[in-house]
Amino acid sequence: MVLVLTALVAGIAPWSGGAATRTVTQTLVFDAYAKGTFVDRPPAGPSPGDTERSTARLRDSSGRFVGTAKDKCVFTKVIANDVLEQCSGSATTSDGTVTLAGVGHLESMNPPWQVTGRSGAYAGLHRTQIFATDIPLDPNVPLADGRGFSVAVIRVTTNRPLHVGVVPRPAANARFIRRATAACNAREKQGEALPGFPFSDFDPFHPDKQTLPQVGRFFNEPARRNLPGLLLRDLQNLGRPPASGKAWQAVLSARRTLVANHSAQIKSALAANGSAFVRSVYQAARDYDELVFRSAVFGVQSCTLS
């Protein structure tokens, strides 16, 4: 889908911060609140020439809106279980503007995009993205006008230090992050080994009440239902990190919220309560965005099992 701002950037820009030239490595994290539109050219459904556009407001780790972004992706080829896109976009903060370009995937993670600094403190930066995730909020996104979230992580080595979106990456946390990531990967492998979702025509935004209890029973199977809670326990058992304790607590808090909504979603499905189920689906998108965002702020952005 559409990437907002995600890059591993290494570049050189002039900075008169002292007599000797020095470089600094920083990590920046943004959460994007996006609005999108979709132009479906004939034939109906995903096909070459269809176009996605989005505009977004960028939020930093403190919750402040600090910039804007826009993207355009044109479908180029329909492949098995996915669609390839040619994408371009830009993002602007008070530090400057960057442009982005690359191949997009409608249904899976995008490969690296080229990122180029165009102005301000970003001028002269050239490299590629390292992390991107898109979280739809409205039904049928992107095949209709809708909203969604994107989370972005940027690692920058430059002669000109940046200010917007900067988060700490203490070296003391490196081992803790490896342990947390390993715990997430282990539980994710367990989830991947479980049978896949069997109701291919089920629409969570317009659920069929006859099918809804069956969906509830599927997600209520102990091995599947318990997995998010087990991962939460694994992460809690790691204890406190050497640094950035507040950021880690935000990760755990976001995961607790997601686990609670997961239970509520199963309960509403088993009761065939369609309106409550739909509300829980929308809330799950918001909760998942917060989990991915807080995980990225701490440094475990790959730990996104929901």
N, C-alpha and C positions, 0 to 999 in steps of 0.2 A: 504494500500500500504506500502511503505517502510518508516520506521522512521529513522531519522538521529541521533538526539541527543536531548532527551527531558526527564527530570527527576525531581522528587522531591526527594532529597537525604538528609538523615540525617546520619551523621557518626562521628567518632572520629579518628583523626590523630594527631600525635605529632607535636607540633609547639613550638619552643623556642623563642616566641616573647616577653616574659617577665617572671618575676619570678613566677607569678600566672597563672594557666591554665585558659584560657578564650575561649568562643565560639563566633562565628560571623555568622550571617545569611545574605546571599547574593543572589541576583537574577542575572542569566546569560541568555542572549538571543543570539541565533545564527540563521542566515539565511544560508541555504545550497543550493548550486548550484550543482545539481546532474545529472549524466549520468547513464542511466540504460540499461540493456540488459534483454532479456526474452527468455527462452528456452521452446518452446511449444511441449511437448511430446504428442504422439498420445493418445486419439483422438484429432483432431483439436479443438481449443478453450480452455477456462479455464477448467482444469481437474486436479485431484490429480497427483502430481509429477512434474507439471510445476514449473519452477523456475525463480524468479526475482533476479537480482543482481544490485547493484548500488554502485558507488563511488561518493564522493562529496567533495567540498571545502567549508569550513565554513567561513562565513563573520560575523564580529561583528557589533555593532550599528554605528560605525564610517565608515563602508564600507570596512575596511581592511580584507583581507583573513588571518585567524588566525589558521586554522587547517584543518584536513581531516577526512573523515568518510567512512565506507564501510558497506554494509548490504547484507544479503541473506535471501530470503523468499521462502519457498517451499509450494506450494498449497497442502492442506490436505483434504479439503471437499468443495464441491459446495453446497450452500444453497440458499434459495429464495433471489434473488436480490443481492447476495454477494458471496464471496469466502473466506474461512478461510485459513490462512497461518501459518506456524511455522517459526518464524523469529529470526535471530541473527545478531549481528553487533558490530562494535567498532568505537570509535571516539578518536582522538588525538589532543591535543593542547600543547602549551609549558607548561601548568600546569600538563600534564600527559595524561593517557589513561583510558577510561572506556569501558566496554563491556555492551551490551544490549541484551535482549532475551525476547520473548513473542509471543503471538498470534497476527497475523496481519489480517486486513480486507481489501480486495481489493477495495470495493466500499463504505466503511464507516469508521468512526473514530475508530482507534485502541483502545482496552482496555489497561490498564496500563501494561507496560513492566518492568521487573526487570533490574535494573542498578547497576553495580558493578564497583567500582574504582579499577584499577589494578596497577597504578604507579603514582609517583610524588605526587602532592598535592591532587589528587583524591583517593589515596590509602586508603582503609578502608571504603569507602562509600558504603552503601547498602540501596536501597529503590526502588521507582517506578517512572515512568514518570507521568507528570500531563497534558501535552498538546502536541498535534502533529497535523500537517496538511500538506498534500502533494498537490502540484499544478502542474499538468502536463503541459508541454509546447509544446511538439510535438504530432502529431496525433497518436491515437491508443495506447498511453502509458497506461498500461505497456505491451501491447500485441505486442510490437515491440521495437527495439532499440529506445531510446528517451531520452529526457532531462526533467527536472522538478525542482521544488523548494520544500524545506521543511523549516518550521519555528519551532524553538525549544525554550522552556522556561525551565530553571532549577532554582530551589530554593534549596540552600545548607546551612545546619547548620553544622559547622565543627570547629575544633580547629585550622585548618590551612587555612588562608584566601586565596582565589583565586584571579586571576588577569585578566584572559582572558574572554572577553565577559560580564564583570560585568556591570550592569545598576543600577541606583539608584531606590529605592522604598521608597520615603519619606512618613512617617506616615501621614503627613499633607494632602496627596492626597487621602486618603482612602475613604472619603465621596464623593469626586469628581468622583472617579473611580466607586463607586456604582451607582451614578446618571447616568454616561455615559453608564454603562452596562445595567441599567434599560431601558434607551432610546433605546438602540440597541435591547434588547429583545422584547420591545413593537412593534417596526417596523418589527422585524423578524416574530412575530406572525401574523401580518397583511399579510405578504408575504406568510406564510404557509396556510392562509385561501383562497388564490386565486387559481383558477383552475390550474392544472398541465400542463406541456408542452405536447401538443397533437401529436407531430410529432416524434414518437418513432424511425423511421428509418433515421431521418435527421442527416447528417454528417457535422458538422460545418467547417471541414477542406476541404471538397469536396462538397460544397452545391449545391443542385439541383436548378437551376434558376427558375423553375416553382414553387417550394415550398418556395423559399427565401422570396418573398413578403408576403406570409402568415405568415411566422415566424416574419417578421417585424411588421405586424399588431398585432400579439399576444403580442409582447413586447411593442408595442406602445399604448396598452390600458392604459388609464390614471392612473388607480389604480396601475398598475404594473410599468409603466414608471416613475411615480412621486416618487415612494418609496425611491430610493437611495438619491434623492435630499431632500426629507423631513427628512430623517435621518441626512443628512449633516446639515440641518438647526437646527435640534434638538440639535446636538452636538455643533454647533457654539453658540447657545443660552445659553449653560452652562457657557459661559464666560471663563476666564482664571483660570487654576488650581492654587492652592497655591504654587506649586513647579513644576519643570520640564516643564516650559512653552514652551521651544523650542521643546521638544519631543512631546508635545501635538499639536503644530503647524504642525509638520511633519505628524501626524495622519490626521489632517484636509486637509493638502495639498495632501496627497496620496488619500484621499477620493474624493477630487475635481477632480483629474486626472481620477479616475475610473468613476465618473459620466459623465465627458466629453466624454470618450471613449464609454460609454454606449449609449450616444446619437448618436455618429458617427456610431456605429454598427447598430442601428435601421435605421438610414438614408440610409446606404448602403444596408441593407436588403430590405427596401421598394423599392429601385431603382433597385433591382435585380443585384446589382454590386458585383459579386462573389469575385473578387480579392480584392476589398476593404473590404468586409466582412471578408475574411480569415485573412487579415492583422490585422483587429480589434480584431479578436479572439486571435491571438498570443499576441497582445499588452495587451489584457485584462488579460492574464495569468501573464505577467510581472507586470502589475499594481496591480493585486490582491495580488501577493506575497509581493509587497512593502507595501500595506495596512496592511496585516496581520503582517508583520515584524514590521512596525512602531507602530502598535497597541500593539504588544507584548512588545516592548521596553518601552512604556509608562505604560503598565499594564492593558490594556483592550483587551487582546488577544481573548476573546470570542466575541468581537464586530466585526464580519467579514461579515455582510450582504453586498452583492455586487449588 
